[in-house]
Amino acid sequence: MSASSEGPTTAQRPQSTEPPATAEPPASAERAVILPKHLHARPAGLIAQAAARYPQTTIEIVADGRRADARSILAVMALGAVAGSEVLVRTAGAQAGGATATVVAILTAAED
């Protein structure tokens, strides 16, 4: 018996360079609010906890030209936003709308 050195041949598929038809750009949302209370430790902590529930979304808070990652309590507190300040909530990612609504609800909630 003789062994053949050739194995079965397989056809190779050409690779497509087109993006999938379902690919969409990440969603984004932006909303400005006037703070009814100072942005101190308690609301900053609530914002950081809420931001953690949206791992696929970037959440940024802007006050008086300064920016903070909403996942950082210290960064949010360092904004120094006080009652009456305008704060901008910017989000980008898969759940941008929900993340924006959640953070805005925290920022505009009455003080306990």
PyMOL CGO cylinders between C-alpha atoms (Angstrom):
from pymol import cmd
from pymol.cgo import CYLINDER

trace = [
    CYLINDER, 0.00, 0.00, 0.00, 1.18, 3.45, -0.76, 0.3, 1, 1, 1, 1, 1, 1,
    CYLINDER, 1.18, 3.45, -0.76, 0.26, 6.52, 1.26, 0.3, 1, 1, 1, 1, 1, 1,
    CYLINDER, 0.26, 6.52, 1.26, -0.86, 9.65, -0.49, 0.3, 1, 1, 1, 1, 1, 1,
    CYLINDER, -0.86, 9.65, -0.49, 0.72, 12.87, 0.71, 0.3, 1, 1, 1, 1, 1, 1,
    CYLINDER, 0.72, 12.87, 0.71, -2.22, 14.92, -0.47, 0.3, 1, 1, 1, 1, 1, 1,
    CYLINDER, -2.22, 14.92, -0.47, -5.11, 15.44, 1.94, 0.3, 1, 1, 1, 1, 1, 1,
    CYLINDER, -5.11, 15.44, 1.94, -8.61, 16.49, 1.04, 0.3, 1, 1, 1, 1, 1, 1,
    CYLINDER, -8.61, 16.49, 1.04, -8.82, 20.00, -0.33, 0.3, 1, 1, 1, 1, 1, 1,
    CYLINDER, -8.82, 20.00, -0.33, -11.12, 22.58, 1.19, 0.3, 1, 1, 1, 1, 1, 1,
    CYLINDER, -11.12, 22.58, 1.19, -12.46, 25.68, -0.49, 0.3, 1, 1, 1, 1, 1, 1,
    CYLINDER, -12.46, 25.68, -0.49, -11.66, 28.92, 1.26, 0.3, 1, 1, 1, 1, 1, 1,
    CYLINDER, -11.66, 28.92, 1.26, -14.33, 31.58, 1.54, 0.3, 1, 1, 1, 1, 1, 1,
    CYLINDER, -14.33, 31.58, 1.54, -13.36, 35.12, 0.59, 0.3, 1, 1, 1, 1, 1, 1,
    CYLINDER, -13.36, 35.12, 0.59, -13.35, 37.40, 3.61, 0.3, 1, 1, 1, 1, 1, 1,
    CYLINDER, -13.35, 37.40, 3.61, -15.79, 40.28, 3.52, 0.3, 1, 1, 1, 1, 1, 1,
    CYLINDER, -15.79, 40.28, 3.52, -14.46, 43.72, 4.33, 0.3, 1, 1, 1, 1, 1, 1,
    CYLINDER, -14.46, 43.72, 4.33, -17.92, 45.23, 4.77, 0.3, 1, 1, 1, 1, 1, 1,
    CYLINDER, -17.92, 45.23, 4.77, -19.20, 45.89, 8.31, 0.3, 1, 1, 1, 1, 1, 1,
    CYLINDER, -19.20, 45.89, 8.31, -22.18, 43.81, 9.44, 0.3, 1, 1, 1, 1, 1, 1,
    CYLINDER, -22.18, 43.81, 9.44, -25.50, 45.26, 8.34, 0.3, 1, 1, 1, 1, 1, 1,
    CYLINDER, -25.50, 45.26, 8.34, -26.71, 45.51, 11.95, 0.3, 1, 1, 1, 1, 1, 1,
    CYLINDER, -26.71, 45.51, 11.95, -23.75, 47.57, 13.19, 0.3, 1, 1, 1, 1, 1, 1,
    CYLINDER, -23.75, 47.57, 13.19, -24.92, 50.95, 14.48, 0.3, 1, 1, 1, 1, 1, 1,
    CYLINDER, -24.92, 50.95, 14.48, -22.93, 53.79, 16.02, 0.3, 1, 1, 1, 1, 1, 1,
    CYLINDER, -22.93, 53.79, 16.02, -23.15, 53.98, 19.81, 0.3, 1, 1, 1, 1, 1, 1,
    CYLINDER, -23.15, 53.98, 19.81, -26.08, 55.98, 21.10, 0.3, 1, 1, 1, 1, 1, 1,
    CYLINDER, -26.08, 55.98, 21.10, -25.46, 59.20, 22.95, 0.3, 1, 1, 1, 1, 1, 1,
    CYLINDER, -25.46, 59.20, 22.95, -27.52, 61.53, 25.10, 0.3, 1, 1, 1, 1, 1, 1,
    CYLINDER, -27.52, 61.53, 25.10, -26.98, 64.87, 26.77, 0.3, 1, 1, 1, 1, 1, 1,
    CYLINDER, -26.98, 64.87, 26.77, -29.11, 66.76, 29.25, 0.3, 1, 1, 1, 1, 1, 1,
    CYLINDER, -29.11, 66.76, 29.25, -28.58, 69.92, 31.30, 0.3, 1, 1, 1, 1, 1, 1,
    CYLINDER, -28.58, 69.92, 31.30, -30.13, 70.29, 34.74, 0.3, 1, 1, 1, 1, 1, 1,
    CYLINDER, -30.13, 70.29, 34.74, -30.13, 72.96, 37.43, 0.3, 1, 1, 1, 1, 1, 1,
    CYLINDER, -30.13, 72.96, 37.43, -29.16, 71.47, 40.77, 0.3, 1, 1, 1, 1, 1, 1,
    CYLINDER, -29.16, 71.47, 40.77, -31.74, 71.89, 43.53, 0.3, 1, 1, 1, 1, 1, 1,
    CYLINDER, -31.74, 71.89, 43.53, -29.06, 70.96, 46.11, 0.3, 1, 1, 1, 1, 1, 1,
    CYLINDER, -29.06, 70.96, 46.11, -25.27, 70.83, 46.46, 0.3, 1, 1, 1, 1, 1, 1,
    CYLINDER, -25.27, 70.83, 46.46, -23.53, 67.91, 44.77, 0.3, 1, 1, 1, 1, 1, 1,
    CYLINDER, -23.53, 67.91, 44.77, -21.98, 66.45, 47.93, 0.3, 1, 1, 1, 1, 1, 1,
    CYLINDER, -21.98, 66.45, 47.93, -20.97, 62.92, 49.03, 0.3, 1, 1, 1, 1, 1, 1,
    CYLINDER, -20.97, 62.92, 49.03, -24.41, 61.29, 49.18, 0.3, 1, 1, 1, 1, 1, 1,
    CYLINDER, -24.41, 61.29, 49.18, -25.61, 62.17, 45.65, 0.3, 1, 1, 1, 1, 1, 1,
    CYLINDER, -25.61, 62.17, 45.65, -22.09, 61.61, 44.27, 0.3, 1, 1, 1, 1, 1, 1,
    CYLINDER, -22.09, 61.61, 44.27, -22.13, 58.11, 45.76, 0.3, 1, 1, 1, 1, 1, 1,
    CYLINDER, -22.13, 58.11, 45.76, -25.57, 57.41, 44.31, 0.3, 1, 1, 1, 1, 1, 1,
    CYLINDER, -25.57, 57.41, 44.31, -24.37, 58.58, 40.90, 0.3, 1, 1, 1, 1, 1, 1,
    CYLINDER, -24.37, 58.58, 40.90, -21.29, 56.33, 41.05, 0.3, 1, 1, 1, 1, 1, 1,
    CYLINDER, -21.29, 56.33, 41.05, -23.46, 53.35, 42.03, 0.3, 1, 1, 1, 1, 1, 1,
    CYLINDER, -23.46, 53.35, 42.03, -25.88, 54.08, 39.19, 0.3, 1, 1, 1, 1, 1, 1,
    CYLINDER, -25.88, 54.08, 39.19, -23.04, 54.46, 36.69, 0.3, 1, 1, 1, 1, 1, 1,
    CYLINDER, -23.04, 54.46, 36.69, -21.73, 51.02, 37.68, 0.3, 1, 1, 1, 1, 1, 1,
    CYLINDER, -21.73, 51.02, 37.68, -25.04, 49.54, 36.50, 0.3, 1, 1, 1, 1, 1, 1,
    CYLINDER, -25.04, 49.54, 36.50, -24.26, 50.74, 32.96, 0.3, 1, 1, 1, 1, 1, 1,
    CYLINDER, -24.26, 50.74, 32.96, -20.88, 49.13, 32.18, 0.3, 1, 1, 1, 1, 1, 1,
    CYLINDER, -20.88, 49.13, 32.18, -21.29, 49.55, 28.40, 0.3, 1, 1, 1, 1, 1, 1,
    CYLINDER, -21.29, 49.55, 28.40, -21.97, 53.29, 28.70, 0.3, 1, 1, 1, 1, 1, 1,
    CYLINDER, -21.97, 53.29, 28.70, -19.62, 56.21, 29.28, 0.3, 1, 1, 1, 1, 1, 1,
    CYLINDER, -19.62, 56.21, 29.28, -21.15, 58.72, 31.68, 0.3, 1, 1, 1, 1, 1, 1,
    CYLINDER, -21.15, 58.72, 31.68, -19.63, 62.16, 32.17, 0.3, 1, 1, 1, 1, 1, 1,
    CYLINDER, -19.63, 62.16, 32.17, -20.80, 65.06, 34.30, 0.3, 1, 1, 1, 1, 1, 1,
    CYLINDER, -20.80, 65.06, 34.30, -19.74, 68.59, 33.36, 0.3, 1, 1, 1, 1, 1, 1,
    CYLINDER, -19.74, 68.59, 33.36, -20.02, 71.60, 35.66, 0.3, 1, 1, 1, 1, 1, 1,
    CYLINDER, -20.02, 71.60, 35.66, -18.44, 75.02, 35.17, 0.3, 1, 1, 1, 1, 1, 1,
    CYLINDER, -18.44, 75.02, 35.17, -16.14, 73.69, 32.43, 0.3, 1, 1, 1, 1, 1, 1,
    CYLINDER, -16.14, 73.69, 32.43, -14.83, 70.81, 34.56, 0.3, 1, 1, 1, 1, 1, 1,
    CYLINDER, -14.83, 70.81, 34.56, -15.52, 67.18, 33.65, 0.3, 1, 1, 1, 1, 1, 1,
    CYLINDER, -15.52, 67.18, 33.65, -15.88, 64.11, 35.84, 0.3, 1, 1, 1, 1, 1, 1,
    CYLINDER, -15.88, 64.11, 35.84, -16.31, 60.41, 35.18, 0.3, 1, 1, 1, 1, 1, 1,
    CYLINDER, -16.31, 60.41, 35.18, -19.58, 59.53, 36.91, 0.3, 1, 1, 1, 1, 1, 1,
    CYLINDER, -19.58, 59.53, 36.91, -18.07, 56.26, 38.21, 0.3, 1, 1, 1, 1, 1, 1,
    CYLINDER, -18.07, 56.26, 38.21, -15.73, 58.22, 40.52, 0.3, 1, 1, 1, 1, 1, 1,
    CYLINDER, -15.73, 58.22, 40.52, -17.28, 59.63, 43.68, 0.3, 1, 1, 1, 1, 1, 1,
    CYLINDER, -17.28, 59.63, 43.68, -14.27, 61.86, 44.28, 0.3, 1, 1, 1, 1, 1, 1,
    CYLINDER, -14.27, 61.86, 44.28, -14.25, 63.22, 40.72, 0.3, 1, 1, 1, 1, 1, 1,
    CYLINDER, -14.25, 63.22, 40.72, -17.97, 64.06, 40.92, 0.3, 1, 1, 1, 1, 1, 1,
    CYLINDER, -17.97, 64.06, 40.92, -17.53, 65.78, 44.31, 0.3, 1, 1, 1, 1, 1, 1,
    CYLINDER, -17.53, 65.78, 44.31, -14.47, 67.67, 43.00, 0.3, 1, 1, 1, 1, 1, 1,
    CYLINDER, -14.47, 67.67, 43.00, -16.71, 69.44, 40.48, 0.3, 1, 1, 1, 1, 1, 1,
    CYLINDER, -16.71, 69.44, 40.48, -17.82, 71.64, 43.38, 0.3, 1, 1, 1, 1, 1, 1,
    CYLINDER, -17.82, 71.64, 43.38, -21.31, 72.05, 41.94, 0.3, 1, 1, 1, 1, 1, 1,
    CYLINDER, -21.31, 72.05, 41.94, -23.68, 73.82, 44.32, 0.3, 1, 1, 1, 1, 1, 1,
    CYLINDER, -23.68, 73.82, 44.32, -27.43, 74.41, 44.38, 0.3, 1, 1, 1, 1, 1, 1,
    CYLINDER, -27.43, 74.41, 44.38, -28.43, 76.53, 41.41, 0.3, 1, 1, 1, 1, 1, 1,
    CYLINDER, -28.43, 76.53, 41.41, -25.50, 75.37, 39.26, 0.3, 1, 1, 1, 1, 1, 1,
    CYLINDER, -25.50, 75.37, 39.26, -26.13, 74.05, 35.77, 0.3, 1, 1, 1, 1, 1, 1,
    CYLINDER, -26.13, 74.05, 35.77, -24.78, 70.54, 35.30, 0.3, 1, 1, 1, 1, 1, 1,
    CYLINDER, -24.78, 70.54, 35.30, -24.55, 68.71, 31.99, 0.3, 1, 1, 1, 1, 1, 1,
    CYLINDER, -24.55, 68.71, 31.99, -24.90, 64.92, 31.89, 0.3, 1, 1, 1, 1, 1, 1,
    CYLINDER, -24.90, 64.92, 31.89, -23.28, 63.35, 28.80, 0.3, 1, 1, 1, 1, 1, 1,
    CYLINDER, -23.28, 63.35, 28.80, -23.57, 59.67, 28.00, 0.3, 1, 1, 1, 1, 1, 1,
    CYLINDER, -23.57, 59.67, 28.00, -22.47, 57.47, 25.12, 0.3, 1, 1, 1, 1, 1, 1,
    CYLINDER, -22.47, 57.47, 25.12, -22.94, 53.77, 24.62, 0.3, 1, 1, 1, 1, 1, 1,
    CYLINDER, -22.94, 53.77, 24.62, -25.48, 51.00, 24.47, 0.3, 1, 1, 1, 1, 1, 1,
    CYLINDER, -25.48, 51.00, 24.47, -27.74, 52.35, 27.21, 0.3, 1, 1, 1, 1, 1, 1,
    CYLINDER, -27.74, 52.35, 27.21, -27.12, 56.07, 26.94, 0.3, 1, 1, 1, 1, 1, 1,
    CYLINDER, -27.12, 56.07, 26.94, -30.75, 57.11, 27.30, 0.3, 1, 1, 1, 1, 1, 1,
    CYLINDER, -30.75, 57.11, 27.30, -31.38, 55.04, 30.42, 0.3, 1, 1, 1, 1, 1, 1,
    CYLINDER, -31.38, 55.04, 30.42, -28.11, 56.10, 32.02, 0.3, 1, 1, 1, 1, 1, 1,
    CYLINDER, -28.11, 56.10, 32.02, -28.88, 59.78, 31.39, 0.3, 1, 1, 1, 1, 1, 1,
    CYLINDER, -28.88, 59.78, 31.39, -32.36, 59.47, 32.88, 0.3, 1, 1, 1, 1, 1, 1,
    CYLINDER, -32.36, 59.47, 32.88, -31.02, 57.69, 35.97, 0.3, 1, 1, 1, 1, 1, 1,
    CYLINDER, -31.02, 57.69, 35.97, -28.30, 60.26, 36.68, 0.3, 1, 1, 1, 1, 1, 1,
    CYLINDER, -28.30, 60.26, 36.68, -30.64, 63.20, 36.03, 0.3, 1, 1, 1, 1, 1, 1,
    CYLINDER, -30.64, 63.20, 36.03, -33.17, 61.69, 38.46, 0.3, 1, 1, 1, 1, 1, 1,
    CYLINDER, -33.17, 61.69, 38.46, -30.48, 61.53, 41.15, 0.3, 1, 1, 1, 1, 1, 1,
    CYLINDER, -30.48, 61.53, 41.15, -29.30, 65.09, 40.48, 0.3, 1, 1, 1, 1, 1, 1,
    CYLINDER, -29.30, 65.09, 40.48, -32.83, 66.53, 40.62, 0.3, 1, 1, 1, 1, 1, 1,
    CYLINDER, -32.83, 66.53, 40.62, -34.14, 64.49, 43.55, 0.3, 1, 1, 1, 1, 1, 1,
    CYLINDER, -34.14, 64.49, 43.55, -35.19, 66.40, 46.65, 0.3, 1, 1, 1, 1, 1, 1,
    CYLINDER, -35.19, 66.40, 46.65, -32.81, 66.19, 49.60, 0.3, 1, 1, 1, 1, 1, 1,
    CYLINDER, -32.81, 66.19, 49.60, -33.74, 63.59, 52.23, 0.3, 1, 1, 1, 1, 1, 1,
]
cmd.load_cgo(trace, "trace")
